[in-house]
């Protein structure tokens, strides 16, 4: 009498490794699109320019906000 081995796939809820690998490229494309839209729409807001966009390593110099000089 042979006993077959039970093979289980690791998963977290309904997400398995195979499903994650299959949808990863789509998630990356949507993430890049959403990040681009947020940075484009938020580029006119001075607080977003100063705190977020000016700290991007390569393109940060483009979004520098000049500091107001204090009058004494």
C-alpha positions, 0 to 999 in steps of 0.5 A, a space after each residue: 500500500 503506497 501513501 502519496 505525499 501531500 504537497 502544499 503551496 505556501 500562501 497568505 490568504 488567497 495570495 500564493 507565490 504563483 499568483 504574485 509572480 503572475 500579477 507583479 508586472 501589472 502592479 509595477 506598471 500601475 504603481 509607476 503610473 500612479 506615482 507619476 500622476 501624483 508627482 505631476 499633479 503635486 508639482 505645483 504645490 510648494 510644500 510637495 516641491 520642498 518636502 518630497 520632489 526636491 529630495 529625489 536624487 537625480 531630478 531634485 535640483 529641478 524642483 528646488 524652492 528658493 528660501 525666502 530671505 528674512 528681513 531684519 
